[in-house]
Amino acid sequence: MHLETRMTTYKKVLGMLGATALVAAGAFSATAQDEGGEAPAAEVKPRPAERMALTPKSLLLDVVHTGERFVAVGDRGGVILSADGRAWEQVDAPVRAALTAVTFADKDRGWAVGHDAAIVATTDGGKTWTLQNFQPQLEKPLLDVLFLDARRGFAVGAYGLLLQTADGGASWTEADAPSIREDEVHFNSITRLGDGSLFIAGESGMLALSADQGRTWSRLRSPYDSSFFGALPVGAGGVLVYGLRGNAYLARDARGGWTKLQTNSVASMFGGTVLPDGGLAMVGLNGVIFIADASGKVRSLQTPSGTPLSSAIPLNGGLLAVGESGVQILASLQ
């Protein structure tokens, strides 16, 4: 199993798995949902996540701030909440599959996605969750989710999986986007840019853009032919993409004109965030944190634990990050 395949699937599935193992892990996750553990995938029923005291210190894959509280999701359906980023409480979730990403349209309405093509939703800021989608028979985990408002949303995942909803997730359908789906590459992230365009980043250099809120998609010429794990909006229509082996590229126009950032590292980057001062932070292997300024100049920091990070958001001049060791707080970015 080559390095790219292992790393592509690390951030948003369980551990550093390859494409074959990804399918196996999805099947295992589906089987684990069923009471008997041996039913065919078509008969698998979701089981609620177990509450575990160590969830805040275990594998977490994404974190957001709703405007009122922090919400993080991760392994085995774990969902945890915090008012200050330091004291966390696990809440009930309707699936035991790994949850890979979470987003909120406002302080109350949010969605999380994960293995078994699971989509769960909340209308009370993350306190309670209901199941909207569950398709273990697909053996395609969902890896990211984005909502434009409380009704229109998208979820992306492995092997070109692209779901959409126009009713807040009451129903989900596969998007008709052959130009980007026909090769069945993994879609690792979906991002809204400053001009409202939607941007997908994935494996094999996959970069895709929609200028009409997801109705049509076009594949972009990529500066890199291996895996991108995420993207961050830059200015009105620009984007920063980041991924395998320290590769990051900046374009003032997402349609092209890429500049490679000098990270001076081969540490892969799995998550990122826009900082209050307009800077860009990317996190990844070995607890590395890359900070890029408006000019594209990069400096690096590292968390004391040195364990992989999968997502981060600003917190009081520093970062709140999640990853292999659960929640970690970096007090300062200086």
N, C-alpha and C positions, 0 to 999 in steps of 0.2 A: 504494500500500500504506500503510494508516494506521499510526500510531505504535504503538497497542496490539498489533497483530498482529506487527509487527517485534519488539517487546520481549518479548512472550510467549514467543517461540521462541528468544530469545538464550541463556538460561542453559544449557539442556540439549540444545541442538543446535548445529550449527556456525555460529557467528556470529549476526548479527542478521537472521534470515530471517523471512519471512512464511509464512502457512499454505500457500500454493501452493508457495513455495520449499521449505517443510518436506518436502512430499511428493517434490518433485524431488530434494532432498538425500538423502532416504531411498532413492530409486531409484538415485541415483548411488552411494551407499554400498554398496547391494546389488550393483550392477554391478562395483564395484571389488573385491568379494570374489572374483569368478570369474576364473580364469586367463586366459580369452580376453577377458573384458570385454564380450562382446556377447550372452551367453546370456539368454533370458527369465528373469524373476524366479523362476519356479517351478523353474528348473534351477540357480539360483545356489548355489554351494557356498562356505562360509566359508573365508577365508584367514587364516592367523595374522598377528598384528601384527608389524611390523618394529621391531627395536630401533634407537633413534636416540639419539645422545648428548645432544641438546637437549630431549628429552621433558620433563625437570623444569622447563624454562624455556618450554615451549610451552603451548597451551591445555589446561587441566585443569578438570574440571567438578565434581568432588566429592572429599572427603577425609574419612577416619575414623581413629580410633585403636582398635586391636583389643584393647588391654590390654597388648600387647607391642611393637607397632610401628605406624607410620603407613602407611596405604595410600591412594594417590590414583589417580584414573582420569580419562581424557580422550580427546582427539582420536585418531583412527586406532587405536583399541584400546589406547592406552597405559595401562599399569599400572606404577606405581612404588612402591617400599617404602623406608622409612627407620626407623632405630632412634631417632633424635634429632630428626627434622624438618628437619635441615640437609643431611645427606649422603644422596642418593637413588640407588637402583639400579632400572633397569627390568627387569621379568621378562617371560617369554613369556605371551602371551594368545592364545586360539584364534580371535579375530575381529579384523578390521581396521576394523570399524565404530566410530564414536565411542561411548565408554562414558560415560553421563551421570550415573550414581549408583552408590554402593557402600554396603553395610551388612554388619555381622557379628552373628551370634547369640551368639558367644562368641569367644575369642581365636583359634580355629582355623577355624571354619566361617563363610564369607562368600559374598556374591553381588554381582555387578555387572550392570547392565542398560544397554541403549543402542539405537542405531539397528538397523534390521532386526529389531526385537523380540528382540534378542539378550539372552540371560541366560547368564552364565558363573559358575562356582562354584569355591570353594577349600575344602579341608579341612585345610590346613597353614598357615593364617595369611596366605595371599596369595602364597606362594612359587610354587605351581603352580595352574593354572586349567583347568577342563574346560567344554565347551559343554553347556548344558542346553536352550536354546531358540534357534531361529533361523528367523524367518519373514519374509524380505524381501518376499514377495509381498503382505503386509499393507500395506506402505508406511506403517506406524505406528510411530514410535520409542517405546521405553519411556523414561520420564523420571524415575522414582523407584522405589525398592524398600524394603520393610520386612519383617522377619521377627520374629514373636512369640517363637519359640523355634527350635530347630534343624530343625523339620519344617514349621511353618506360616508361610507367607509370602505377600506380595502384591506385584505390580508394576503400576504405573499408567503411562499414556502418552497419546499424542495421540488425538483423536477418540473419547474415552470408553473407551479400551482399559484393561481391568482384569482381570489374570490372578491366579490363586491356585494355591497348592500345599499339600498336606497331607503330603507325603513328602519334604521337603527339596529339592524341585525336580526329583526324578526324573520327575515329570509336572506339567505346567501346564495349567490349563483356564481358560476365560473365565468370570468371575463373572456370575451372574444377578442383575442389579441395575438393572432398567429405570428406576426412579425417578431415577437419576442418570446413566445411560448413554444414554438415548434421544435426548438433544440432541446427542450426540457432541462435546461440548466437550473441550478438552485438560485432562487431569488432570496438574497440574504437581508435586504432592507428596502423600505419604501419611505421616502422623505418628501415633505412639501417645501419647495424653494420659496425665496422671497417674493417672486412674481406670481406665486400661486401654482406654478407648474409642479407636476409630480415626477419623482425621480426614483428609479429602481436601480440598485447595485447588486451584483451577484457574482457567481463563479465564472471562470473562463472569460474574464474581462467584460462580463455583461453590464452594460449601462443603458438604460432606457428612459425616455422622456415622454410625458403627456402634457400637452399645452391646453387641453380641453377637459380637465378634471377627470381624466381616466376613461373618456369615451374612446379615444384612439391612442395608440402607442407607437413610438418609433425607436428603433435600436440605434444607438450612437456609436461612432467610431471611438474605440477605447485606446488609451495610452498604455495599457498593460493587459496582457493576455491571461493572467491568472486571477485569483479570487479577490474581490472586494467584499468587505464585511459591512460597510456602512458609508453614509454620506451626511454632510452637514451643509446647510444653506449658507451662502456667502453673498452679501449684498442683495441687489434686486433680483438677479437671475443667475448668480454664480453658485458654485458648489465645490466642496472639498470631499474627495473620495479617499478611502483608506482601506488597507487590507493586509494581505500576506507579506511576511518578511520585511516589515518596515516601509512598505510602499504606500506613498500618499501623493495625490496629485490635486492641484488647484486650477480651476478655470473661472474666469470672471463671467463667462457665458457658458452655461452647461452644455451647449451644443458643440463646444470644442475650444481649442487654444489652451491645451494643458501644460502646466508647469510642474515638474517633479519637485517635491519638497525634500530637502536634505535632512533626513532624520538621523543619519549616521548610526543606524541600528538595523538588525534583522528581526527584531521583535514584532510579531504580528499584532495588529490593532483590531479589536473586536467591537468597541463602542466609542461614542464621542458625544460632545455637547458644546453648545455655543455659550461662551462665558459672558457675564454682564458687561465687560468692557469691549465686547466684540471679538475677543480672541477665541480660538478654537482649541478644545482639549480632546485628545484621543487616548484611550486606555487599552491595555492588552496584556500580552504575556509577561510573566515575571514581575507583575505589578508595575510595569512601566507606564508613565504618563508623558505624552508629548503635548507641548503647548505651542501653537502656531499663532503668530501675530498677523496683522492685516497685510503685511508685506510677504508673508509666507515663511518668515524666518522661524526656525523650530528650536526649542530647547526641551530638555527632558528631565523628568523627576522619577522617583520610584517610591512605592509604598514600603514601609518597614517590613511587612510580611513577605513581599516578593512573590506572592501567589497571583495567578492570572485574574485579570479584571475583565468583565464583560459589558459593563455599562456604567455611566457616571452622570451626575447632574451637579450644578453649582450649589454650594452651601457656605454662607457666611465668609466669603473670600477664599474658600477652599473648594474641596470636592467631596461629595458623598458618592462612593463607588460600591459596586457589588460585583461578586465573582465567585471563585472557587471557595473562598473562605468566608462567604457571606458578606455582611455590611462592613465597609471600611471607611473611615473618615480621614481625609487629609486636611489639616487645619489651614494650611497656607499653600499657595502656588508659587511662592517666592523661593 
